[in-house]
Amino acid sequence: PGAKFIWYRNAKEFHHQSSWYEIAAVDEGQRIGILVTTPNGEREFWESGPCMPSAPSIEDLRLQNCALGKQVDVTYKFRGGVEGDSWLHWSWTRNGSTWQDFSPSCSKSAHMCVPDDVLRYIKCVVVPRRTDLMEGPPVETIAPCIVSKELRNQVVLSLVDGVASFDVTNDGGVGMRI
């Protein structure tokens, strides 16, 4: 009681009035110091070594372009230092319970959705890994493979009575029959 505290980040004072401080993302790699002045005027200064980053984690994990004729990609934000070789695992299911692996792991692009993929659910599990090989908890996202609006419009424009399949062109310029 009665002590005064002055906090420093890399020898520059910052505003914080408590006797304790919780390390935040902004502190990664920084030195945190505290100057304590006791009620009788004694002063002591302590400083940490460089603050380590928090455990690796993934935020805003999303599957992009999960539609017939498009390349499925995963996007996310990596937190907790510098991302190394985060591990990605891709699989799919039709029934929601039996998952089958596909595509090489560690690729942020799974594959081009083909007609057989429509109504399959595609799952991507990401294990975040920092450059120092520290891993965080796995995070997964699941999305259905659908018929894109562009492709649906292309099919609707070419509807002909009695025709059961349609020749269309995907984003890569490759023809396919649906």
Phi, psi and chi 1 to 4 in degrees:
 res  aa     phi    psi   chi1   chi2   chi3   chi4
   1 PRO       -  135.5   -0.2    1.4      -      -
   2 GLY    88.1   -8.9      -      -      -      -
   3 ALA   -74.6  154.0      -      -      -      -
   4 LYS  -114.8  143.6  -65.9 -177.7 -178.5  178.5
   5 PHE  -125.6  133.9  -51.9   95.7      -      -
   6 ILE  -126.0  123.8  -58.6  174.1      -      -
   7 TRP   -99.4  146.7  -72.1   90.5      -      -
   8 TYR  -131.8  142.7  -64.9   87.1      -      -
   9 ARG  -122.6  114.4 -177.5 -178.9  -66.7  111.5
  10 ASN    52.0   47.9  -71.0  -20.0      -      -
  11 ALA    68.6    9.3      -      -      -      -
  12 LYS  -112.0  129.3  -67.6 -178.1 -178.1  171.5
  13 GLU   -65.4  140.3 -174.3  177.3  -25.7      -
  14 PHE  -133.5  155.6   69.1   93.1      -      -
  15 HIS   -79.3  118.6 -178.8   72.2      -      -
  16 HIS  -162.5  125.1 -172.7   73.4      -      -
  17 GLN  -101.4   -1.8  -65.9 -177.2   -8.0      -
  18 SER   -92.5  166.4  176.9      -      -      -
  19 SER   -83.7   -6.4   60.4      -      -      -
  20 TRP  -127.1  155.3   60.3  -87.9      -      -
  21 TYR  -143.1  129.8  175.7   73.2      -      -
  22 GLU   -93.2  123.3 -173.9  172.9  -23.7      -
  23 ILE   -60.8  135.4  -58.3  -62.1      -      -
  24 ALA  -118.9  172.1      -      -      -      -
  25 ALA   -57.1  -34.7      -      -      -      -
  26 VAL   -63.3  -19.3   68.3      -      -      -
  27 ASP   -88.4   -6.6  -60.9  -43.1      -      -
  28 GLU   -54.9  127.5  -71.9 -177.5   16.1      -
  29 GLY    78.3   -3.0      -      -      -      -
  30 GLN   -95.3  159.6  -48.0  -64.1  -47.4      -
  31 ARG   -99.8  128.7  -68.7 -179.7  161.8  -46.5
  32 ILE  -108.0  130.4  -58.7  -62.3      -      -
  33 GLY  -128.7  159.2      -      -      -      -
  34 ILE  -139.5  132.6 -177.0  172.0      -      -
  35 LEU  -105.9  119.9  174.9   63.6      -      -
  36 VAL  -108.6  126.6  178.8      -      -      -
  37 THR  -114.1  117.6  -55.4      -      -      -
  38 THR   -77.2  165.6   63.3      -      -      -
  39 PRO   -58.3  -27.7  -25.4   33.6      -      -
  40 ASN   -90.6    9.8   63.3    1.6      -      -
  41 GLY    93.4   -4.1      -      -      -      -
  42 GLU   -69.0  142.2  -65.2  177.3   22.7      -
  43 ARG  -123.0  137.3  -62.0  173.2   73.3  171.8
  44 GLU  -136.3  142.9  -71.1 -166.4   46.5      -
  45 PHE  -123.8  131.4 -178.5   77.3      -      -
  46 TRP  -124.4  145.6  -66.9  -74.4      -      -
  47 GLU  -139.5  140.6 -175.8  176.3   55.8      -
  48 SER   -84.6  166.3   71.9      -      -      -
  49 GLY   -75.8 -177.2      -      -      -      -
  50 PRO   -57.6  132.3  -21.5   30.7      -      -
  51 CYS   -70.7  133.9  -64.3      -      -      -
  52 MET   -78.9  150.9  -63.9  -61.4  -68.2      -
  53 PRO   -69.9  160.9   17.1  -22.0      -      -
  54 SER   -68.8  171.2   58.2      -      -      -
  55 ALA   -59.9  145.9      -      -      -      -
  56 PRO   -60.0  142.8  -19.5   29.6      -      -
  57 SER  -151.3  162.5   63.2      -      -      -
  58 ILE  -118.0  135.0  -63.3  -65.0      -      -
  59 GLU  -127.9  156.9  -64.6  176.7    1.5      -
  60 ASP    53.0   45.0  -61.0  -33.4      -      -
  61 LEU   -73.1  127.0  179.0   63.2      -      -
  62 ARG  -144.8  146.8  -70.6 -172.1  172.4   90.1
  63 LEU   -95.1  129.9  -69.9 -179.9      -      -
  64 GLN  -107.6  145.5  -56.8  -74.0  -33.6      -
  65 ASN    60.9   38.3  -58.4  -40.9      -      -
  66 CYS   -83.4   70.0 -161.0      -      -      -
  67 ALA  -147.0  151.3      -      -      -      -
  68 LEU   -52.1  129.9 -179.2   59.5      -      -
  69 GLY    84.1    6.7      -      -      -      -
  70 LYS  -121.6  153.7  -62.7 -166.9  179.6  -93.1
  71 GLN   -81.5  121.8  179.7   73.3   36.0      -
  72 VAL   -79.0  128.7 -179.0      -      -      -
  73 ASP  -127.6  157.3  -62.1  -53.3      -      -
  74 VAL  -114.6  140.0   64.7      -      -      -
  75 THR  -127.5  149.1   60.8      -      -      -
  76 TYR  -165.4  168.1   56.4   83.0      -      -
  77 LYS  -108.9  129.5  -68.1  178.4 -174.7  170.4
  78 PHE   -94.8  133.0 -177.4   89.2      -      -
  79 ARG  -125.0  150.8  -61.1  -80.8 -171.3 -117.3
  80 GLY   100.4   44.0      -      -      -      -
  81 GLY   109.5 -155.3      -      -      -      -
  82 VAL   -98.6  125.0  177.8      -      -      -
  83 GLU   -66.6  134.4 -176.3  175.7   11.1      -
  84 GLY  -101.7 -134.8      -      -      -      -
  85 ASP   -90.8   80.1  -67.7  -33.3      -      -
  86 SER   -61.9  145.1  -68.4      -      -      -
  87 TRP   -96.5  128.7 -174.5   80.6      -      -
  88 LEU  -117.5  137.9  -73.9   81.2      -      -
  89 HIS  -129.7  125.0 -179.1   82.6      -      -
  90 TRP  -108.3  140.9  -66.2   90.5      -      -
  91 SER  -153.8  169.8   55.2      -      -      -
  92 TRP  -143.6  160.6   65.6  -94.0      -      -
  93 THR  -150.5  154.9 -174.4      -      -      -
  94 ARG  -103.9  -29.6  -79.9 -157.4 -167.9  -79.7
  95 ASN  -103.5   -4.0   61.6   18.5      -      -
  96 GLY    84.2   -4.2      -      -      -      -
  97 SER  -125.1  -32.7   61.1      -      -      -
  98 THR  -101.8  108.9  -54.7      -      -      -
  99 TRP   -99.5  137.4  -68.2   90.2      -      -
 100 GLN  -116.9  136.3  -64.1  179.6  -33.8      -
 101 ASP   -71.7  148.8  -63.4  -16.4      -      -
 102 PHE  -154.2  162.0   73.6   90.7      -      -
 103 SER    63.6  147.9 -169.9      -      -      -
 104 PRO   -64.8  142.5   10.6  -13.5      -      -
 105 SER   -67.8  163.5  -67.9      -      -      -
 106 CYS    73.0    9.0  -62.7      -      -      -
 107 SER  -103.1  133.8  172.4      -      -      -
 108 LYS   -80.3   -5.5  -72.3 -168.1  177.2 -176.5
 109 SER  -116.0  128.4  -66.1      -      -      -
 110 ALA   -83.2  -68.5      -      -      -      -
 111 HIS  -172.8  173.7   76.5  -78.4      -      -
 112 MET   -81.6  125.9 -176.4   74.4   69.0      -
 113 CYS   -68.9  127.4  -77.9      -      -      -
 114 VAL  -112.0  170.6  -63.3      -      -      -
 115 PRO   -51.9  -37.5  -31.1   38.0      -      -
 116 ASP   -64.3  -19.0  -78.1  -11.8      -      -
 117 ASP   -81.2  -17.2  -67.1  -32.3      -      -
 118 VAL   -59.2  130.5  172.7      -      -      -
 119 LEU    74.9    6.3  -59.9 -178.8      -      -
 120 ARG   -82.0  152.1  -78.2 -176.3 -179.8  168.3
 121 TYR  -100.5  133.4  -76.2   85.1      -      -
 122 ILE  -108.4  134.0  -64.0  178.5      -      -
 123 LYS  -122.5  139.5  174.7  167.8   66.6  172.8
 124 CYS  -127.0  124.7 -178.0      -      -      -
 125 VAL  -106.7  128.4  177.5      -      -      -
 126 VAL  -116.2  126.6  179.8      -      -      -
 127 VAL  -105.7  109.6  177.4      -      -      -
 128 PRO   -69.4  135.4   24.5  -30.1      -      -
 129 ARG  -136.2  130.1 -176.5  179.6  -65.1  154.6
 130 ARG   -84.4  168.4 -119.4 -172.7   -9.4 -125.7
 131 THR   -63.2  -24.0   53.4      -      -      -
 132 ASP   -86.1   10.1   64.8    0.8      -      -
 133 LEU    74.3    5.7  -56.6 -177.9      -      -
 134 MET   -70.6  134.0 -177.6  175.9 -176.1      -
 135 GLU  -109.9  150.6  -68.4 -176.7   -8.3      -
 136 GLY  -106.8 -178.3      -      -      -      -
 137 PRO   -70.3  146.9   24.7  -31.8      -      -
 138 PRO   -68.9  148.4   20.5  -26.2      -      -
 139 VAL  -131.5  140.4  179.7      -      -      -
 140 GLU  -128.0  155.5   71.6  178.2   40.5      -
 141 THR  -138.4  148.3 -172.9      -      -      -
 142 ILE  -132.9  138.6  -60.8  171.5      -      -
 143 ALA  -145.8  147.7      -      -      -      -
 144 PRO   -80.6  146.3   29.7  -34.0      -      -
 145 CYS   -84.2  122.7 -177.5      -      -      -
 146 ILE  -119.8  175.1   59.9  170.9      -      -
 147 VAL   -89.7  122.0  175.5      -      -      -
 148 SER   -66.0  157.3   67.3      -      -      -
 149 LYS   -59.1  -41.1  -71.4  179.5 -175.4  176.2
 150 GLU   -61.4  -45.5  -61.0   86.2    2.9      -
 151 LEU   -68.6  -41.1 -171.2   56.4      -      -
 152 ARG   -59.0  -44.2 -174.8 -172.9   67.8 -140.3
 153 ASN   -63.3  -38.7  -68.8  -19.3      -      -
 154 GLN   -63.0  -41.6 -170.3  178.1   -8.9      -
 155 VAL   -68.4  -45.2  168.8      -      -      -
 156 VAL   -58.9  -40.5  166.9      -      -      -
 157 LEU   -66.9  -21.9  -70.1  174.8      -      -
 158 SER  -108.7   17.0   57.4      -      -      -
 159 LEU   -64.3  131.6  -76.1  176.0      -      -
 160 VAL  -137.0  136.0  176.8      -      -      -
 161 ASP   -55.0  133.2  -80.9  -19.2      -      -
 162 GLY    85.7   -3.5      -      -      -      -
 163 VAL   -92.5  126.6  175.5      -      -      -
 164 ALA  -101.1  -11.8      -      -      -      -
 165 SER  -139.1  158.6   64.0      -      -      -
 166 PHE  -132.9  141.8  -58.0   94.3      -      -
 167 ASP   -94.3  123.8  -66.3  -37.8      -      -
 168 VAL  -132.2  167.4  -65.5      -      -      -
 169 THR  -117.1  131.0  -55.3      -      -      -
 170 ASN   -84.3 -178.1   67.9   18.4      -      -
 171 ASP   -59.1  -30.0  -75.2   -6.6      -      -
 172 GLY   -85.4    4.6      -      -      -      -
 173 GLY    83.6    9.7      -      -      -      -
 174 VAL   -92.9  131.6  176.7      -      -      -
 175 GLY   -77.9  148.5      -      -      -      -
 176 MET  -149.0  158.3   66.0  174.9   76.9      -
 177 ARG  -110.2  127.8  178.0  161.7  -75.5  168.9
 178 ILE  -121.3      -   60.1  171.4      -      -
